[in-house]
Amino acid sequence: GPLWPPPPPSTVAGPGGPIATGVDTVKMGDRNVEYSYFPSRIRVKVGSTVTFTNVGDLNHTATAMEKRDWDTGDLAKGGSKAITFTQPGNYYFICTPHPWMYGQVIVE
């Protein structure tokens, strides 16, 4: 018969690289890289509003990974959606149609 599934990982592996501060806009498909967020990691203060803007050619989303409690919805080229972060924490997000795209908002 089938084996039991493995236990879930104890932590979420997120994006690497530098953390941008003083930024309130995340672009999807920027810098000629269709399947990316730029910057992919940002740090903001509690109560900050972050605008996700699609500058790529394909439709993209920014969707909270764990509880899926926030989502930009499907954004066509030129579309934007603002999300306000009212609680401190690490917020990982993906593009629903392209789940290999991921990013992080650190709220302090």
Backbone bond lengths (Angstrom), bond angles and torsions (degrees), N, CA, C in turn:
res aa  C-N    CA-C-N  psi(-1)  N-CA   C-N-CA  omega(-1)  CA-C   N-CA-C  phi
1 G - - - 1.450 - - 1.522 111.14 -
2 P 1.331 116.58 175.00 1.467 120.28 -179.66 1.518 111.27 -70.13
3 L 1.307 115.58 152.23 1.463 122.30 177.37 1.519 110.08 -83.96
4 W 1.326 116.42 159.33 1.463 121.26 175.65 1.524 109.09 -66.56
5 P 1.333 117.47 147.85 1.469 118.83 178.48 1.525 110.44 -69.92
6 P 1.315 117.12 154.01 1.461 119.62 178.01 1.534 109.67 -69.70
7 P 1.324 117.44 158.33 1.467 119.47 178.06 1.532 110.02 -68.57
8 P 1.335 116.90 153.43 1.473 118.88 178.04 1.523 110.06 -67.13
9 P 1.333 117.89 154.75 1.466 120.41 178.92 1.528 109.98 -64.58
10 S 1.324 116.15 150.51 1.461 120.39 -178.31 1.522 112.54 -75.21
11 T 1.318 116.89 -22.85 1.458 120.60 178.04 1.519 109.50 -136.13
12 V 1.332 115.43 161.29 1.456 121.08 178.03 1.519 107.91 -92.62
13 A 1.321 117.32 127.56 1.455 121.13 174.70 1.517 107.15 -80.19
14 G 1.283 116.90 123.80 1.453 120.03 -176.98 1.514 111.54 -116.84
15 P 1.294 115.43 -170.10 1.463 120.08 -179.33 1.513 110.98 -68.70
16 G 1.309 115.15 150.79 1.451 121.27 174.88 1.516 109.74 -103.92
17 G 1.286 116.02 -178.26 1.453 120.34 177.04 1.512 112.64 100.22
18 P 1.320 115.32 -177.81 1.462 119.90 -174.69 1.526 112.51 -68.14
19 I 1.327 114.50 154.82 1.462 121.92 176.45 1.526 107.37 -104.66
20 A 1.338 116.30 120.04 1.467 121.14 -179.83 1.526 109.59 -84.58
21 T 1.310 116.84 135.93 1.460 122.23 175.14 1.521 108.46 -116.45
22 G 1.317 116.33 158.51 1.460 120.30 -179.11 1.514 113.07 70.73
23 V 1.327 116.66 22.62 1.463 122.48 -177.75 1.521 108.34 -115.93
24 D 1.323 117.73 136.53 1.465 120.08 176.96 1.523 112.29 -126.53
25 T 1.336 117.53 11.27 1.463 122.42 177.78 1.519 109.66 -132.15
26 V 1.334 115.42 132.22 1.460 122.02 174.01 1.518 106.10 -115.95
27 K 1.332 116.60 126.08 1.465 121.13 -179.18 1.525 110.14 -101.52
28 M 1.313 114.80 138.73 1.465 122.14 177.55 1.521 108.01 -100.83
29 G 1.331 116.83 130.33 1.458 120.22 178.53 1.512 113.84 74.10
30 D 1.324 117.54 26.00 1.459 121.79 -178.01 1.532 111.24 -84.14
31 R 1.313 115.77 161.28 1.474 123.48 175.70 1.524 113.05 60.35
32 N 1.333 116.53 36.74 1.464 122.63 178.83 1.526 113.58 60.83
33 V 1.329 116.98 24.38 1.460 121.37 175.80 1.529 105.97 -120.84
34 E 1.317 116.26 95.40 1.465 122.15 -172.78 1.522 113.10 -57.16
35 Y 1.330 117.39 -40.77 1.456 120.91 -173.71 1.530 111.14 -100.10
36 S 1.332 116.48 60.52 1.464 119.49 -179.90 1.520 110.67 -154.07
37 Y 1.326 114.54 160.05 1.463 122.46 169.45 1.524 106.77 -108.93
38 F 1.331 116.71 142.78 1.457 119.49 175.81 1.513 109.76 -138.07
39 P 1.310 117.70 124.26 1.467 125.18 -11.25 1.526 110.74 -70.36
40 S 1.312 116.02 155.20 1.464 119.64 -177.53 1.525 111.74 -84.15
41 R 1.318 117.53 -18.47 1.468 121.53 178.30 1.526 108.50 -133.94
42 I 1.331 115.95 127.33 1.464 119.60 177.19 1.522 109.86 -133.94
43 R 1.348 114.93 156.40 1.459 122.19 176.64 1.521 107.45 -121.07
44 V 1.345 116.48 127.27 1.462 121.63 -179.72 1.525 109.48 -133.79
45 K 1.319 115.85 167.08 1.462 122.41 176.73 1.532 109.70 -87.12
46 V 1.329 116.39 154.90 1.458 121.74 175.27 1.526 109.00 -55.65
47 G 1.308 117.01 135.29 1.460 122.45 -179.29 1.514 113.81 91.96
48 S 1.329 117.17 -3.57 1.470 121.12 179.90 1.521 111.05 -73.57
49 T 1.317 114.72 149.53 1.457 122.07 174.49 1.513 108.35 -108.25
50 V 1.330 115.95 127.82 1.465 122.29 178.93 1.520 106.91 -111.08
51 T 1.334 115.99 130.24 1.457 121.95 178.52 1.519 109.25 -101.38
52 F 1.312 115.85 124.94 1.461 122.74 176.26 1.526 106.83 -99.57
53 T 1.335 116.73 122.96 1.462 122.18 -176.53 1.523 109.66 -125.27
54 N 1.324 116.09 130.61 1.461 120.88 178.62 1.527 109.27 -90.86
55 V 1.328 116.01 113.84 1.467 121.07 175.82 1.526 110.79 -108.44
56 G 1.339 116.18 1.55 1.458 120.83 179.39 1.519 111.53 -83.56
57 D 1.309 115.70 -179.17 1.462 121.60 -178.80 1.528 113.16 -89.48
58 L 1.333 117.49 -24.35 1.466 122.07 -179.15 1.524 110.32 -98.42
59 N 1.333 116.87 160.84 1.457 120.77 173.96 1.522 109.29 -72.04
60 H 1.343 116.22 141.00 1.462 122.74 179.73 1.519 109.37 -138.67
61 T 1.342 115.49 163.10 1.455 122.49 172.79 1.518 108.87 -131.27
62 A 1.314 116.21 166.60 1.464 123.38 163.99 1.524 103.57 -126.61
63 T 1.329 116.18 110.30 1.458 122.61 -173.55 1.524 109.31 -124.17
64 A 1.336 116.70 126.12 1.461 121.15 177.88 1.522 109.59 -55.98
65 M 1.331 116.34 135.72 1.459 119.99 -174.21 1.515 113.96 -77.05
66 E 1.318 118.54 -51.12 1.459 119.37 -168.20 1.519 113.31 -74.61
67 K 1.302 118.41 -64.51 1.463 120.91 -176.57 1.519 112.19 -96.62
68 R 1.310 116.26 -7.79 1.471 121.39 -175.75 1.525 110.62 51.81
69 D 1.358 114.86 38.39 1.455 120.26 -176.80 1.524 113.49 -82.84
70 W 1.325 117.69 -5.79 1.462 120.35 171.35 1.520 108.47 -145.36
71 D 1.312 114.29 151.65 1.460 120.60 -174.60 1.527 108.27 -161.18
72 T 1.313 116.69 135.91 1.462 119.74 177.10 1.519 111.56 -77.17
73 G 1.335 116.50 -16.57 1.453 119.50 -170.58 1.518 108.83 76.65
74 D 1.293 115.92 177.75 1.460 122.82 -178.21 1.527 109.51 -73.64
75 L 1.332 116.67 116.97 1.464 121.25 -179.09 1.520 110.30 -109.43
76 A 1.322 116.57 121.16 1.463 121.70 173.86 1.524 108.42 -77.99
77 K 1.320 116.40 170.00 1.468 121.59 178.91 1.531 109.45 -51.74
78 G 1.346 116.10 129.05 1.457 122.10 -179.75 1.516 113.90 89.36
79 G 1.328 117.39 -9.89 1.465 120.81 -179.36 1.514 112.14 -78.57
80 S 1.332 116.31 150.77 1.461 122.65 179.73 1.517 110.03 -139.12
81 K 1.320 114.86 154.89 1.466 121.55 173.93 1.519 107.29 -148.14
82 A 1.343 116.90 132.45 1.457 122.62 179.11 1.520 109.57 -98.65
83 I 1.329 115.99 135.56 1.456 123.01 177.69 1.526 107.35 -123.70
84 T 1.342 117.76 130.27 1.457 122.35 177.86 1.523 109.17 -100.87
85 F 1.324 116.37 131.17 1.459 123.16 -178.21 1.531 108.55 -103.62
86 T 1.334 116.11 108.59 1.461 121.66 -173.63 1.522 113.86 -99.64
87 Q 1.336 117.67 -9.73 1.461 121.70 -178.73 1.527 109.85 -124.97
88 P 1.343 118.16 141.18 1.464 119.75 176.42 1.530 110.76 -66.94
89 G 1.316 116.05 153.46 1.461 120.90 177.12 1.506 112.00 150.67
90 N 1.331 115.55 -179.63 1.456 123.83 175.56 1.515 107.95 -102.64
91 Y 1.307 116.31 121.32 1.451 121.62 -178.33 1.527 108.80 -114.53
92 Y 1.329 115.48 108.88 1.456 121.07 177.11 1.525 107.98 -92.88
93 F 1.328 116.29 143.83 1.459 119.62 -179.66 1.516 110.27 -141.95
94 I 1.344 114.26 156.92 1.468 121.98 178.98 1.516 108.91 -131.92
95 C 1.326 115.12 168.26 1.461 122.32 168.91 1.525 105.75 -94.41
96 T 1.331 117.01 118.06 1.462 120.29 -175.04 1.537 112.76 -57.12
97 P 1.360 120.31 -46.70 1.462 118.24 178.57 1.531 113.80 -71.66
98 H 1.334 116.97 -20.09 1.470 121.70 -177.63 1.532 108.09 -132.16
99 P 1.340 118.83 74.82 1.467 121.31 -170.64 1.521 115.29 -66.71
100 W 1.316 118.45 -4.43 1.460 120.81 174.46 1.533 110.25 -81.32
101 M 1.329 117.48 -8.59 1.467 121.59 172.55 1.524 107.05 -86.83
102 Y 1.317 117.49 126.37 1.458 119.30 178.95 1.516 110.53 -147.86
103 G 1.321 114.50 156.49 1.453 120.75 -179.25 1.511 110.53 -151.54
104 Q 1.339 115.30 -179.12 1.453 120.77 -177.16 1.517 110.29 -146.33
105 V 1.336 115.64 136.26 1.455 122.44 169.87 1.519 106.50 -115.72
106 I 1.326 116.82 121.38 1.461 123.19 177.14 1.517 106.49 -100.80
107 V 1.332 116.43 119.21 1.458 121.12 -177.60 1.522 108.24 -110.51
108 E 1.342 115.35 123.50 1.473 120.43 -178.89 1.502 111.11 -118.11
